[in-house]
Amino acid sequence: MTEISTRRLYDGAPPGWHAILVDRVWPRGIAKDDLSATWVKEVGPSTELRTWFGHDPDRFEEFAERYRTELDGADAFTKLLEEVRSHQRVVLLYGAKDTEHNQAVVLADLLREKL
């Protein structure tokens, strides 16, 4: 079974873990050549959903529901699921400052359910 973790992109991926960036927009201050991770940008929340959420913790539960609805049947999620299944340890990287209220947390939970 695959072990799944989440981590802030700026903290780096743990050694020996397969890193996947799950932000739709490339994070500020990081050169693409400096990141050794697979970028599955299409799995990130839509621009409309990101804008509505605005990283407001009070909106997180509804954000998670809306995001799961976006991912339901999405090719990007299927691609991510296949990528995760092919590794023993996967870390989902994100750029948000809030470590508890972000799309990677929702994705990790959903992936664990599907695996």
Secondary structure by P-SEA (a helix, b strand, c coil): cbbbbbbccccccccccbbbbcccccccccccccccccccccccccaaaaaaacccccaaaaaaaaaaaaacccaaaaaaaaaaaaccbbbbbbccccccccaaaaaaaaaaaac
